[in-house]
Amino acid sequence: MTSALVTGATGFVGSHLADLLLDRGWRVFCTVRRTSKLRWLDGKPVERIDADLRLPLELPEVDVVFHVAGVVRGETVEDYRRGNWLASKHMIEAARCRRFVHVSSIAAVGPGCVNEGSPCRPVSDYGRSKLEGEREVWKHRDRVPITILRPPVVYGARDEGLLEMYRALAGGLRPEVGRGKRISIVHVRDLVEGMLAAAEHEAAAGEIFCLANADTYGMAEMMEMILDAIGRRRALRLSIPDRVVRFLAGVAEDAGRFVGRVPMFNRDKAAEMTQPAWVCSAAKAERLLGWRARVPIREGLREMLEWYAREGLLTFDLRKAGC
């Protein structure tokens, strides 16, 4: 039986990966912290390993290590570095495997239209810490075959990243930050299939891949598709200039620090939100791995609506949208 160790399996992407591996008959180990919420692992035949990745650790020998865990919100630069660089350092140093799949982000490269060969110019503390993590792992490529993956925006059930947008649109408001912004996106089911391909395909060793839909989308286009899923014909357009976004992010961050909690919307996030494009090409993954995204964007966005409604995160009658 093929075995894998998954970090971040209590979270969004990692839990979907653990499900896929179990479905394919793998033996699955998952690192968990004492404070981890185990909702997505409860009742599943995974073997749990108590571990704080910010500390040196010992790991069992497995066929593949999938390092998915990371920090997406930090109060300080050091919070990001501990979660994205130091954790990666401890994982690669402790790994005993035939393949190490490291999940990074296009934030490590920076904005624009990028591919695996683009120079890395991250614009946020998050992106810089993800790049540090990549470079730390890469140092060990002569000892362990390494594959680095850089997904863009990931969406799907179990994620609340688009929740506020859905809530605003369901309430009749259509906030648009700046103008003409375009993004790449990938559904979590497609992403974890790509992660599995990276683990199993010999051509993936020693390579970096972006995993994204072939098509890119403007934010206005995304909101039109969400409105269609919701069943609303119209919403009040609220144009928010980039400079206002940056100002509001600073106010939110300072207020959060005052009460002892930095919000998800802060200066670091605003630096990413106000870029004109976060677009990447998955041509290399299709050429070398035979991977391409298959979940249609409208289907994926409708699935998110249904999940938000079932979880009580969005007060909405699914019958209104024909779900």
C-alpha positions in Angstrom: 0.0 0.0 0.0 1.3 3.4 -1.0 1.7 5.7 2.0 1.6 9.5 2.4 2.1 12.1 5.1 -0.1 15.2 4.8 0.4 18.4 6.7 -2.5 20.8 6.9 -5.0 18.0 6.6 -7.3 19.7 9.1 -7.7 22.6 6.7 -9.3 23.3 3.4 -6.9 21.9 0.7 -5.2 19.3 3.0 -8.5 17.7 4.0 -9.6 17.3 0.3 -6.2 15.8 -0.4 -6.5 13.3 2.5 -10.0 12.3 1.1 -8.6 11.7 -2.4 -5.7 9.6 -1.1 -8.0 7.5 1.0 -10.3 7.0 -2.0 -7.4 5.8 -4.0 -6.4 3.3 -1.3 -3.4 5.1 0.2 -2.3 4.8 3.8 -2.5 8.3 5.1 -0.7 10.0 8.0 -1.7 13.5 9.1 0.1 15.9 11.3 -2.2 17.7 13.8 -1.7 20.2 16.5 -3.4 19.9 19.9 -5.4 23.0 19.0 -6.4 21.7 15.6 -10.1 21.4 14.7 -10.5 17.8 13.5 -13.9 18.2 11.8 -12.7 17.1 8.4 -10.8 14.1 9.7 -13.3 12.7 12.2 -14.4 9.2 11.4 -11.8 8.7 8.6 -9.1 6.0 8.7 -6.1 8.4 8.9 -3.2 8.0 11.3 -2.7 11.2 13.3 0.7 12.5 14.3 0.8 15.2 17.0 3.3 17.8 15.8 4.0 21.5 15.9 5.8 22.2 12.6 7.4 25.3 14.1 9.6 22.9 16.2 12.0 20.2 15.0 10.2 16.9 14.7 10.5 13.2 13.7 8.4 11.7 11.0 7.7 8.2 9.9 9.1 6.9 6.6 6.5 7.2 3.9 6.4 7.1 0.1 5.3 10.8 -0.3 5.2 13.8 1.9 2.7 16.5 0.9 3.5 19.7 2.8 0.3 21.7 2.5 0.2 23.5 5.9 0.9 27.2 5.9 0.0 30.5 7.5 -2.3 32.8 5.4 -2.9 35.4 8.2 -0.3 36.7 10.5 0.0 39.6 13.0 3.7 40.1 12.2 6.2 39.2 9.6 7.6 36.6 12.0 4.2 34.9 12.2 4.3 34.4 8.4 8.0 33.2 8.5 7.4 30.7 11.3 4.4 29.2 9.5 5.7 29.2 5.9 9.5 29.2 6.1 10.4 27.6 9.5 7.7 24.9 9.2 8.9 24.0 5.7 12.5 23.9 7.0 11.6 21.4 9.8 9.4 19.3 7.4 12.1 18.9 4.7 14.8 18.2 7.3 12.7 15.4 8.9 11.2 14.0 5.7 12.0 10.4 4.9 10.3 9.8 1.5 10.8 9.1 -2.2 9.0 12.4 -3.2 8.4 15.7 -1.3 5.5 17.7 -2.8 5.6 21.3 -1.5 2.5 23.4 -1.9 3.4 27.1 -2.3 1.5 29.9 -4.0 1.7 32.2 -7.0 2.0 34.9 -4.2 5.7 33.7 -4.0 6.2 34.9 -7.6 4.1 38.0 -7.4 1.5 39.7 -9.5 1.2 39.8 -13.3 1.0 37.1 -15.9 3.5 34.6 -14.7 4.8 31.0 -15.3 7.3 28.8 -13.6 10.3 30.7 -15.1 9.1 34.2 -14.1 11.4 36.1 -11.7 10.0 36.1 -8.2 8.9 39.5 -6.9 6.4 39.0 -4.1 4.5 42.1 -2.9 3.3 40.9 0.5 4.8 39.4 3.7 2.8 36.3 2.9 4.3 35.9 -0.5 7.8 36.6 0.7 7.5 33.9 3.4 6.1 31.4 0.9 9.1 32.1 -1.4 11.4 31.6 1.6 9.7 28.2 2.2 10.3 27.2 -1.4 13.9 28.1 -1.3 14.5 26.2 2.0 12.9 23.1 0.6 14.8 23.4 -2.7 18.2 23.2 -0.8 17.5 19.5 -0.2 16.7 18.5 -3.8 19.8 16.4 -4.1 18.7 14.3 -1.1 14.9 14.1 -1.8 13.1 14.4 -5.1 11.1 17.6 -4.7 8.2 19.1 -6.6 6.9 22.6 -5.9 3.3 23.6 -6.7 2.1 27.2 -7.1 -1.7 27.4 -7.2 -3.5 30.7 -7.6 -6.9 31.4 -5.9 -8.3 28.0 -4.7 -12.0 27.6 -4.2 -14.5 24.9 -3.2 -16.4 23.4 -0.3 -14.8 23.9 3.1 -13.3 27.3 2.2 -14.7 30.6 3.3 -12.4 32.8 1.2 -15.2 33.9 -1.1 -17.9 34.1 1.6 -18.0 37.8 2.0 -18.3 38.3 -1.8 -21.2 35.9 -1.9 -22.9 37.6 1.1 -22.5 41.0 -0.5 -23.9 39.8 -3.8 -26.8 37.9 -2.2 -27.6 41.2 -0.3 -27.7 43.1 -3.6 -24.3 44.8 -3.4 -21.6 44.4 -6.0 -18.3 45.7 -4.7 -15.6 46.2 -7.4 -12.1 47.0 -6.4 -10.3 49.1 -9.0 -10.9 48.2 -12.7 -10.0 45.5 -15.1 -8.5 43.1 -12.6 -8.0 39.5 -13.7 -7.2 36.3 -11.8 -6.4 32.7 -12.3 -8.4 30.2 -10.2 -8.5 26.5 -9.6 -11.1 24.3 -7.9 -9.9 22.3 -5.0 -10.8 19.0 -6.6 -8.6 19.8 -9.6 -5.8 21.0 -7.4 -5.6 17.8 -5.3 -5.7 15.8 -8.5 -2.7 17.8 -9.6 -1.0 17.2 -6.3 -1.4 13.5 -6.7 -0.1 13.7 -10.3 3.0 15.5 -9.0 3.6 12.7 -6.5 3.2 9.9 -8.9 4.7 11.2 -12.2 8.5 10.8 -12.6 8.6 13.9 -14.8 7.5 16.0 -11.8 10.7 15.4 -9.8 12.8 18.5 -9.5 10.2 20.7 -11.1 7.9 23.6 -10.3 4.3 23.8 -11.6 1.5 26.3 -11.6 -1.9 24.6 -11.4 -4.8 26.7 -12.6 -7.8 26.8 -15.0 -6.8 27.4 -18.6 -9.1 30.4 -18.7 -8.6 33.6 -16.6 -11.4 35.7 -15.3 -12.1 39.3 -14.6 -13.5 40.0 -11.1 -16.6 41.6 -12.7 -17.1 38.4 -14.7 -16.7 36.3 -11.6 -19.4 38.4 -9.8 -21.7 38.0 -12.8 -21.4 34.2 -12.5 -22.0 34.3 -8.8 -25.1 36.5 -9.3 -26.4 34.0 -11.8 -25.8 31.1 -9.4 -27.7 33.1 -6.7 -30.5 33.9 -9.1 -30.2 37.7 -8.8 -30.6 39.7 -12.0 -29.1 42.9 -10.6 -26.9 44.2 -7.8 -25.9 47.8 -6.9 -22.4 48.4 -8.2 -20.1 49.8 -5.6 -16.8 51.0 -7.1 -13.9 51.1 -4.6 -10.7 52.7 -5.8 -7.4 50.9 -5.0 -6.3 53.8 -2.8 -9.5 53.5 -0.7 -8.9 49.7 -0.3 -5.4 50.4 1.0 -6.6 53.1 3.4 -9.4 50.9 4.8 -7.1 48.0 5.2 -4.8 50.1 7.3 -7.7 51.3 9.5 -8.9 47.7 9.9 -5.4 46.4 10.8 -4.8 49.2 13.3 -8.2 48.6 14.9 -7.5 44.9 15.0 -4.2 45.4 16.8 -5.9 47.6 19.3 -8.3 44.8 20.3 -5.6 42.1 20.0 -6.6 40.4 16.7 -5.4 41.3 13.2 -8.2 40.9 10.7 -8.0 38.9 7.5 -8.4 42.2 5.6 -5.2 44.1 6.4 -2.4 46.0 4.7 -0.8 42.8 3.5 -4.0 41.5 1.9 -4.7 45.0 0.4 -1.3 44.9 -1.3 -2.4 41.7 -3.1 -6.0 42.8 -3.8 -5.0 46.0 -5.5 -2.7 44.4 -8.1 -4.1 44.4 -11.7 -3.5 40.7 -12.3 -2.8 37.5 -10.6 -2.6 35.2 -13.6 -0.5 32.0 -14.2 -0.2 29.4 -16.9 -0.6 25.7 -16.3 0.8 24.7 -19.7 3.8 23.0 -18.2 1.7 20.8 -16.0 -0.4 19.8 -18.9 2.6 19.1 -21.0 4.6 17.1 -18.5 1.9 15.6 -16.2 -1.1 15.4 -18.5 -2.9 17.5 -15.9 -5.6 20.1 -16.6 -8.4 21.6 -14.6 -11.7 20.0 -15.4 -14.3 21.5 -13.0 -16.3 24.2 -15.0 -16.1 27.5 -13.2 -19.9 28.0 -13.1 -20.4 24.5 -11.6 -17.7 25.2 -9.0 -19.2 28.5 -8.0 -22.7 27.0 -7.7 -21.3 24.2 -5.5 -19.8 26.9 -3.2 -23.2 28.6 -2.9 -24.8 25.3 -2.0 -22.1 24.5 0.6 -22.3 28.0 2.2 -26.1 27.6 2.5 -25.9 24.1 4.0 -23.4 25.2 6.5 -25.6 28.2 7.6 -22.8 30.6 6.5 -25.2 32.3 4.0 -28.8 32.9 4.7 -30.3 31.9 1.4 -33.1 29.8 0.0 -31.4 27.3 -2.4 -34.7 26.9 -4.2 -34.4 30.6 -5.4 -31.4 29.6 -7.4 -32.8 26.3 -8.6 -30.2 24.3 -6.5 
